[in-house]
Protein backbone atom coordinates (compact mmCIF):
# COMPACT_ATOMS: atom_id res chain seq x y z
CA UNK A 1 0.00 0.00 0.00
CA UNK A 2 2.82 2.39 0.87
CA UNK A 3 4.57 1.58 -2.39
CA UNK A 4 1.47 2.33 -4.46
CA UNK A 5 0.79 5.63 -2.67
CA UNK A 6 4.44 6.64 -3.13
CA UNK A 7 4.26 5.92 -6.87
CA UNK A 8 1.01 7.91 -7.16
CA UNK A 9 2.50 10.88 -5.26
CA UNK A 10 5.61 10.83 -7.46
CA UNK A 11 3.51 10.76 -10.63
CA UNK A 12 1.34 13.65 -9.38
CA UNK A 13 4.44 15.70 -8.42
CA UNK A 14 6.10 15.02 -11.80
CA UNK A 15 2.97 15.94 -13.77
CA UNK A 16 2.58 19.13 -11.69
CA UNK A 17 6.23 20.05 -12.27
CA UNK A 18 5.88 19.54 -16.02
CA UNK A 19 2.63 21.55 -16.11
CA UNK A 20 4.27 24.40 -14.15
CA UNK A 21 7.28 24.40 -16.45
CA UNK A 22 5.05 24.47 -19.56
CA UNK A 23 3.02 27.34 -18.05
CA UNK A 24 6.19 29.31 -17.28
CA UNK A 25 7.53 28.81 -20.83
CA UNK A 26 4.17 29.94 -22.23
CA UNK A 27 4.26 33.04 -20.01
CA UNK A 28 7.85 33.91 -21.04
CA UNK A 29 6.95 33.39 -24.71
CA UNK A 30 4.01 35.76 -24.32
CA UNK A 31 6.27 38.37 -22.69
CA UNK A 32 8.79 38.09 -25.52
CA UNK A 33 6.04 38.47 -28.13
CA UNK A 34 4.69 41.51 -26.24
CA UNK A 35 8.14 43.14 -26.13
CA UNK A 36 8.65 42.43 -29.82
CA UNK A 37 5.32 44.13 -30.59
CA UNK A 38 6.29 47.14 -28.44
CA UNK A 39 9.70 47.41 -30.13
CA UNK A 40 8.07 47.18 -33.56
CA UNK A 41 5.63 49.93 -32.55
CA UNK A 42 8.47 52.13 -31.24
CA UNK A 43 10.39 51.63 -34.47
CA UNK A 44 7.53 53.28 -36.37
CA UNK A 45 7.60 56.41 -34.18
CA UNK A 46 9.40 59.49 -35.40
CA UNK A 47 11.58 61.85 -33.38
CA UNK A 48 8.69 64.10 -32.28
CA UNK A 49 6.64 61.14 -31.03
CA UNK A 50 9.60 59.86 -28.99
CA UNK A 51 10.17 63.34 -27.55
CA UNK A 52 6.53 63.48 -26.38
CA UNK A 53 6.85 60.09 -24.68
CA UNK A 54 10.24 60.72 -23.03
CA UNK A 55 9.69 64.39 -22.23
CA UNK A 56 12.68 66.12 -20.68
CA UNK A 57 14.54 62.80 -20.33
CA UNK A 58 14.93 62.50 -24.09
CA UNK A 59 18.65 61.91 -24.82
CA UNK A 60 20.18 63.07 -28.10
CA UNK A 61 21.68 59.67 -28.93
CA UNK A 62 18.18 58.24 -29.56
CA UNK A 63 17.65 60.34 -32.66
CA UNK A 64 21.32 60.96 -33.46
CA UNK A 65 23.31 57.70 -33.31
CA UNK A 66 26.51 59.75 -33.68
CA UNK A 67 26.04 60.73 -30.02
CA UNK A 68 27.86 58.06 -28.02
CA UNK A 69 26.81 57.09 -24.51
CA UNK A 70 29.23 58.03 -21.75
CA UNK A 71 28.32 55.91 -18.72
CA UNK A 72 31.96 55.60 -17.67
CA UNK A 73 32.34 59.37 -17.76
CA UNK A 74 29.26 59.87 -15.58
CA UNK A 75 30.70 57.47 -12.97
CA UNK A 76 33.96 59.40 -12.84
CA UNK A 77 32.14 62.75 -12.77
CA UNK A 78 30.09 61.62 -9.78
CA UNK A 79 33.26 60.79 -7.89
CA UNK A 80 34.99 64.04 -8.83
CA UNK A 81 31.94 66.29 -8.40
CA UNK A 82 32.57 67.38 -4.76
CA UNK A 83 35.94 68.82 -5.81
CA UNK A 84 34.71 70.13 -9.18
CA UNK A 85 31.68 71.80 -7.60
CA UNK A 86 33.78 73.68 -5.06
CA UNK A 87 36.20 75.00 -7.69
CA UNK A 88 33.43 75.76 -10.21
CA UNK A 89 31.43 77.70 -7.59
CA UNK A 90 34.33 80.09 -7.05
CA UNK A 91 34.91 80.50 -10.79
CA UNK A 92 31.22 81.09 -11.48
CA UNK A 93 30.90 83.71 -8.77
CA UNK A 94 33.95 85.56 -10.04
CA UNK A 95 32.85 85.49 -13.71
CA UNK A 96 29.06 85.77 -13.46
CA UNK A 97 28.77 88.61 -10.92
CA UNK A 98 30.18 91.21 -13.38
CA UNK A 99 27.65 89.97 -15.95
CA UNK A 100 24.82 90.37 -13.45
CA UNK A 101 25.92 93.96 -12.97
CA UNK A 102 26.12 94.57 -16.73
CA UNK A 103 22.70 93.06 -17.46
CA UNK A 104 20.79 94.07 -14.33
CA UNK A 105 17.47 95.85 -14.90
CA UNK A 106 17.36 99.62 -14.39
CA UNK A 107 14.86 99.20 -11.52
CA UNK A 108 17.49 97.26 -9.51
CA UNK A 109 20.39 99.07 -7.82
CA UNK A 110 22.62 95.99 -7.60
CA UNK A 111 22.41 92.25 -8.22
CA UNK A 112 24.99 89.84 -6.77
CA UNK A 113 25.39 86.45 -5.12
CA UNK A 114 24.89 86.15 -1.38
CA UNK A 115 25.51 82.37 -1.54
CA UNK A 116 26.66 80.12 -4.38
CA UNK A 117 27.14 76.38 -4.05
CA UNK A 118 26.54 73.83 -6.81
CA UNK A 119 25.42 71.11 -4.39
CA UNK A 120 26.17 67.41 -4.30
CA UNK A 121 24.35 66.13 -7.42
CA UNK A 122 26.60 65.90 -10.48
CA UNK A 123 25.38 66.70 -14.01
CA UNK A 124 24.56 63.75 -16.25
CA UNK A 125 26.06 63.40 -19.71
CA UNK A 126 23.51 61.72 -21.98
CA UNK A 127 25.77 61.51 -25.00
CA UNK A 128 28.89 62.85 -26.71
CA UNK A 129 29.50 63.54 -30.40
CA UNK A 130 33.05 64.11 -31.64
CA UNK A 131 33.73 65.47 -35.11
CA UNK A 132 36.42 67.30 -37.07
CA UNK A 133 34.78 70.24 -38.85
CA UNK A 134 38.00 72.15 -39.60
CA UNK A 135 41.64 71.27 -39.91
CA UNK A 136 43.47 71.72 -36.63
CA UNK A 137 40.25 71.54 -34.58
CA UNK A 138 38.32 68.84 -32.77
CA UNK A 139 34.69 69.63 -31.94
CA UNK A 140 32.92 67.85 -29.09
CA UNK A 141 29.16 68.26 -28.51
CA UNK A 142 28.06 67.16 -25.02
CA UNK A 143 24.37 66.47 -24.35
CA UNK A 144 24.08 67.67 -20.73
CA UNK A 145 21.28 67.25 -18.19
CA UNK A 146 21.42 68.56 -14.65
CA UNK A 147 18.74 68.37 -11.98
CA UNK A 148 20.93 69.50 -9.11
CA UNK A 149 20.51 70.69 -5.53
CA UNK A 150 22.51 73.95 -5.60
CA UNK A 151 22.28 76.60 -2.92
CA UNK A 152 22.07 79.87 -4.85
CA UNK A 153 20.90 83.06 -3.16
CA UNK A 154 20.78 86.36 -5.05
CA UNK A 155 20.98 89.63 -3.16
CA UNK A 156 18.68 92.08 -4.97
CA UNK A 157 19.07 95.71 -3.91
CA UNK A 158 15.99 97.72 -4.95
CA UNK A 159 14.61 101.14 -4.00
CA UNK A 160 12.12 99.27 -1.80
CA UNK A 161 14.84 97.44 0.11
CA UNK A 162 17.36 94.60 0.06
CA UNK A 163 15.70 91.27 -0.82
CA UNK A 164 17.52 87.92 -0.79
CA UNK A 165 16.04 85.57 -3.40
CA UNK A 166 16.79 81.86 -3.59
CA UNK A 167 16.87 79.85 -6.81
CA UNK A 168 15.31 76.44 -6.16
CA UNK A 169 14.59 73.31 -8.23
CA UNK A 170 17.24 74.20 -10.80
CA UNK A 171 17.22 72.08 -13.97
CA UNK A 172 19.44 72.51 -17.01
CA UNK A 173 18.93 70.90 -20.43
CA UNK A 174 21.44 71.86 -23.10
CA UNK A 175 24.09 70.71 -25.58
CA UNK A 176 27.53 72.12 -24.78
CA UNK A 177 29.96 72.57 -27.67
CA UNK A 178 33.67 72.39 -26.81
CA UNK A 179 36.16 73.12 -29.62
CA UNK A 180 39.78 72.05 -29.10
CA UNK A 181 42.33 74.08 -31.09
CA UNK A 182 45.26 71.76 -31.64
CA UNK A 183 48.95 72.70 -31.40
CA UNK A 184 52.22 70.91 -32.13
CA UNK A 185 53.64 71.52 -28.64
CA UNK A 186 52.51 70.04 -25.33
CA UNK A 187 49.78 69.95 -24.11
CA UNK A 188 48.85 69.80 -27.83
CA UNK A 189 45.88 72.16 -27.24
CA UNK A 190 46.36 75.91 -27.63
CA UNK A 191 42.83 77.01 -26.66
CA UNK A 192 39.34 75.78 -25.79
CA UNK A 193 36.13 77.33 -27.09
CA UNK A 194 33.03 76.65 -24.98
CA UNK A 195 29.46 77.52 -26.00
CA UNK A 196 25.85 76.32 -25.75
CA UNK A 197 24.27 75.24 -29.03
CA UNK A 198 21.22 77.26 -30.05
CA UNK A 199 19.48 74.14 -31.40
CA UNK A 200 18.12 72.50 -29.36
CA UNK A 201 17.54 75.71 -27.41
CA UNK A 202 19.11 75.67 -23.92
CA UNK A 203 16.57 75.32 -21.13
CA UNK A 204 17.22 76.57 -17.61
CA UNK A 205 14.26 75.99 -15.31
CA UNK A 206 14.05 77.14 -11.69
CA UNK A 207 11.70 78.62 -9.12
CA UNK A 208 12.31 81.80 -7.15
CA UNK A 209 11.62 82.13 -3.46
CA UNK A 210 12.18 85.18 -1.27
CA UNK A 211 14.19 84.31 1.85
CA UNK A 212 12.22 85.52 4.86
CA UNK A 213 9.65 87.33 2.73
CA UNK A 214 7.39 87.19 -0.31
CA UNK A 215 7.94 88.11 -3.94
CA UNK A 216 4.40 89.49 -4.12
CA UNK A 217 5.61 92.56 -2.26
CA UNK A 218 7.79 93.46 -5.25
CA UNK A 219 5.77 92.83 -8.45
CA UNK A 220 7.76 92.12 -11.57
CA UNK A 221 10.96 91.01 -9.79
CA UNK A 222 10.56 87.41 -11.06
CA UNK A 223 10.21 88.58 -14.66
CA UNK A 224 13.25 90.86 -14.25
CA UNK A 225 15.42 88.00 -13.00
CA UNK A 226 14.13 85.71 -15.77
CA UNK A 227 14.98 88.31 -18.40
CA UNK A 228 18.44 88.86 -16.87
CA UNK A 229 19.24 85.13 -16.91
CA UNK A 230 17.92 84.80 -20.47
CA UNK A 231 19.99 87.78 -21.64
CA UNK A 232 23.21 86.45 -20.07
CA UNK A 233 22.76 82.99 -21.59
CA UNK A 234 21.86 84.17 -25.11
CA UNK A 235 24.38 87.03 -25.20
CA UNK A 236 27.47 85.36 -23.75
CA UNK A 237 27.09 81.57 -23.86
CA UNK A 238 24.79 80.63 -26.75
CA UNK A 239 26.46 79.93 -30.09
CA UNK A 240 27.86 81.84 -32.00
CA UNK A 241 28.98 83.55 -28.76
CA UNK A 242 31.65 81.58 -26.98
CA UNK A 243 34.04 81.58 -24.04
CA UNK A 244 37.71 81.34 -25.05
CA UNK A 245 40.01 79.56 -22.60
CA UNK A 246 43.74 79.78 -23.52
CA UNK A 247 45.70 76.68 -22.53
CA UNK A 248 49.23 76.66 -21.16
CA UNK A 249 52.28 75.56 -23.09
CA UNK A 250 51.79 77.55 -26.28
CA UNK A 251 51.45 81.32 -26.62
CA UNK A 252 48.19 82.06 -28.41
CA UNK A 253 46.24 85.19 -29.30
CA UNK A 254 42.79 84.52 -27.81
CA UNK A 255 41.23 87.34 -29.85
CA UNK A 256 41.76 85.20 -32.94
CA UNK A 257 39.04 82.81 -31.74
CA UNK A 258 36.57 85.41 -30.46
CA UNK A 259 33.43 86.38 -32.35
CA UNK A 260 34.07 89.27 -34.73
CA UNK A 261 31.67 91.78 -36.34
CA UNK A 262 30.36 90.69 -39.72
CA UNK A 263 28.60 93.89 -40.77
CA UNK A 264 26.22 96.71 -39.86
CA UNK A 265 22.43 96.68 -39.93
CA UNK A 266 20.57 99.98 -40.24
CA UNK A 267 17.15 99.85 -38.58
CA UNK A 268 14.52 102.57 -38.63
CA UNK A 269 11.74 102.26 -36.05
CA UNK A 270 8.85 103.73 -38.04
CA UNK A 271 5.68 103.35 -35.98
CA UNK A 272 3.44 101.10 -33.90
CA UNK A 273 -0.26 100.41 -34.27
CA UNK A 274 -3.01 99.37 -31.84
CA UNK A 275 -0.77 98.89 -28.81
CA UNK A 276 -2.22 97.40 -25.65
CA UNK A 277 -3.21 100.02 -23.08
CA UNK A 278 -1.90 99.27 -19.58
CA UNK A 279 -2.94 102.56 -17.98
CA UNK A 280 -5.97 102.94 -15.72
CA UNK A 281 -6.30 106.62 -16.69
CA UNK A 282 -5.30 107.84 -20.13
CA UNK A 283 -3.13 105.84 -22.55
CA UNK A 284 0.29 104.20 -22.46
CA UNK A 285 3.49 106.19 -23.07
CA UNK A 286 5.37 103.87 -25.47
CA UNK A 287 9.00 103.69 -26.50
CA UNK A 288 10.91 101.00 -28.42
CA UNK A 289 14.10 99.12 -27.53
CA UNK A 290 15.94 97.41 -30.40
CA UNK A 291 18.91 95.07 -30.17
CA UNK A 292 20.73 92.16 -31.73
CA UNK A 293 22.67 91.46 -28.53
CA UNK A 294 20.93 92.33 -25.22
CA UNK A 295 24.08 94.06 -24.01
CA UNK A 296 23.98 96.64 -26.81
CA UNK A 297 20.48 98.11 -26.83
CA UNK A 298 19.24 101.30 -28.48
CA UNK A 299 16.08 103.14 -27.49
CA UNK A 300 13.69 105.56 -29.14
CA UNK A 301 12.18 108.60 -27.49
CA UNK A 302 8.99 108.23 -25.44
CA UNK A 303 5.71 109.41 -26.99
CA UNK A 304 3.14 110.26 -24.35
CA UNK A 305 -0.47 109.12 -24.31
CA UNK A 306 -0.49 107.39 -27.70
CA UNK A 307 -1.33 103.80 -28.75
CA UNK A 308 -0.35 104.32 -32.41
CA UNK A 309 2.88 106.38 -32.11
CA UNK A 310 5.23 107.37 -34.94
CA UNK A 311 8.99 107.58 -34.24
CA UNK A 312 10.95 107.44 -37.53
CA UNK A 313 14.23 107.03 -35.62
CA UNK A 314 17.20 105.30 -37.24
CA UNK A 315 19.89 103.20 -35.50
CA UNK A 316 22.95 101.19 -36.55
CA UNK A 317 23.56 97.78 -34.99
CA UNK A 318 26.54 95.44 -35.27
CA UNK A 319 25.82 91.95 -36.61
CA UNK A 320 28.26 89.11 -35.89
CA UNK A 321 26.56 86.05 -37.37
CA UNK A 322 23.74 86.46 -39.84
CA UNK A 323 22.72 82.80 -39.77
CA UNK A 324 22.14 82.49 -36.02
CA UNK A 325 21.42 85.99 -34.70
CA UNK A 326 18.14 87.88 -34.80
CA UNK A 327 16.78 91.41 -34.40
CA UNK A 328 14.67 91.86 -31.27
CA UNK A 329 12.12 94.69 -31.00
CA UNK A 330 10.52 95.47 -27.62
CA UNK A 331 7.85 98.08 -26.91
CA UNK A 332 7.60 99.42 -23.35
CA UNK A 333 5.24 101.69 -21.47
CA UNK A 334 7.13 104.43 -19.62
CA UNK A 335 6.00 104.54 -16.00
CA UNK A 336 6.96 106.19 -12.74
CA UNK A 337 8.22 102.92 -11.25
CA UNK A 338 9.10 99.94 -13.40
CA UNK A 339 8.42 100.23 -17.13
CA UNK A 340 6.03 97.56 -18.40
CA UNK A 341 6.54 95.67 -21.62
CA UNK A 342 3.70 96.10 -24.10
CA UNK A 343 5.01 93.51 -26.55
CA UNK A 344 8.04 91.89 -28.13
CA UNK A 345 8.93 90.53 -31.57
CA UNK A 346 11.98 88.93 -33.13
CA UNK A 347 13.06 88.38 -36.72
CA UNK A 348 16.09 86.38 -37.88
CA UNK A 349 18.79 88.36 -39.66
CA UNK A 350 18.87 85.72 -42.39
CA UNK A 351 15.28 86.65 -43.26
CA UNK A 352 16.18 90.31 -43.84
CA UNK A 353 17.50 91.67 -47.13
CA UNK A 354 19.68 94.69 -46.28
CA UNK A 355 20.35 95.43 -49.95
CA UNK A 356 16.61 95.92 -50.50
CA UNK A 357 15.34 98.34 -47.84
CA UNK A 358 11.68 97.80 -47.08
CA UNK A 359 9.21 98.12 -44.24
CA UNK A 360 8.51 95.06 -42.10
CA UNK A 361 5.42 94.74 -39.89
CA UNK A 362 6.13 92.71 -36.75
CA UNK A 363 3.29 91.21 -34.71
CA UNK A 364 3.93 91.90 -31.01
CA UNK A 365 3.75 89.02 -28.51
CA UNK A 366 3.63 88.91 -24.72
CA UNK A 367 6.79 86.76 -24.70
CA UNK A 368 9.07 85.02 -27.19
CA UNK A 369 8.60 81.85 -25.14
CA UNK A 370 5.17 80.73 -26.32
CA UNK A 371 4.88 78.27 -23.40
CA UNK A 372 4.86 81.19 -20.95
CA UNK A 373 2.24 83.19 -22.86
CA UNK A 374 -1.04 83.22 -20.94
CA UNK A 375 -2.52 86.40 -22.41
CA UNK A 376 -3.51 85.56 -26.00
CA UNK A 377 -4.98 89.02 -26.72
CA UNK A 378 -3.73 91.09 -29.65
CA UNK A 379 -0.91 93.46 -28.65
CA UNK A 380 -0.65 95.38 -31.92
CA UNK A 381 2.20 95.68 -34.42
CA UNK A 382 5.49 97.54 -34.74
CA UNK A 383 6.77 98.63 -38.16
CA UNK A 384 10.50 98.83 -38.86
CA UNK A 385 12.47 99.64 -41.98
CA UNK A 386 15.69 97.69 -42.44
CA UNK A 387 18.70 98.47 -44.56
CA UNK A 388 22.49 98.49 -44.29
CA UNK A 389 25.04 95.81 -44.96
CA UNK A 390 25.35 92.42 -43.30
CA UNK A 391 28.13 90.00 -44.05
CA UNK A 392 30.83 92.38 -45.35
CA UNK A 393 33.68 89.99 -44.56
CA UNK A 394 31.83 87.02 -45.96
CA UNK A 395 30.99 88.84 -49.17
CA UNK A 396 34.60 89.94 -49.59
CA UNK A 397 35.65 86.29 -49.43
CA UNK A 398 32.93 85.34 -51.91
CA UNK A 399 33.99 88.18 -54.25
CA UNK A 400 37.59 86.97 -54.01
CA UNK A 401 36.54 83.41 -54.90
CA UNK A 402 34.40 84.74 -57.75
CA UNK A 403 37.35 86.79 -59.06
CA UNK A 404 39.56 83.71 -59.04
CA UNK A 405 36.93 81.65 -60.84
CA UNK A 406 36.49 84.37 -63.49
CA UNK A 407 40.25 84.56 -64.13
CA UNK A 408 40.45 80.78 -64.48
CA UNK A 409 37.46 80.73 -66.84
CA UNK A 410 38.86 83.59 -68.96
CA UNK A 411 42.27 81.93 -69.19
CA UNK A 412 40.62 78.62 -70.08
CA UNK A 413 38.75 80.23 -72.98
CA UNK A 414 41.79 82.17 -74.25
CA UNK A 415 43.95 79.05 -74.38
CA UNK A 416 41.39 76.92 -76.18
CA UNK A 417 40.39 74.75 -73.25
CA UNK A 418 43.77 73.62 -71.90
CA UNK A 419 41.97 72.92 -68.68
CA UNK A 420 44.08 71.76 -65.78
CA UNK A 421 47.53 73.19 -66.61
CA UNK A 422 46.22 76.70 -67.37
CA UNK A 423 44.08 76.67 -64.22
CA UNK A 424 47.11 75.92 -62.03
CA UNK A 425 49.19 78.61 -63.72
CA UNK A 426 46.48 81.27 -63.12
CA UNK A 427 46.17 80.31 -59.44
CA UNK A 428 49.91 80.62 -58.87
CA UNK A 429 50.07 83.92 -60.68
CA UNK A 430 47.17 85.32 -58.61
CA UNK A 431 48.74 84.32 -55.33
CA UNK A 432 51.97 86.06 -56.18
Buried (B, 14 or more C-beta within 10 A) or exposed (E): EEEEEEEEEEEEEEEEEEEEEEEEEEEEEEEEEEEEEEEEEEEEEEEEEEBEEEEEEBBBBBEEEEBEBBEEBBEEBBEEBEEBBEEEBEEBBEEBBEBBEBBBBEBBEEBBBBBBBBBEBBBBBBBBBBEEEEEEBBBBBBBBBBBBEBBBBBBBBBEEEEBBBBBEEBEBBBBBBBBBBEBEEEEEBBBBBBBBBBEBBBEBEBEBBBEEEEBEEBEBBBBBBBBBBBBBBBBBBBBBBBEBEBBEEBEBEEEEBEBEEBBBBBBBBBBBBEBBEBEEEEBBBBBBBBBBBBEEBBBBEBBEEBBBBEBEBBBEBBBBBBEBBBBBBBBBBEEEEBBBBBBBBEBEBBEBEBEEEEEBEBEBBBBBEEEEEEEEEEBBBBBBBBBBBBBEEBBEEEEEEEEBEEBBEEBBEEBEEEEEEBBEBBBEEEEE
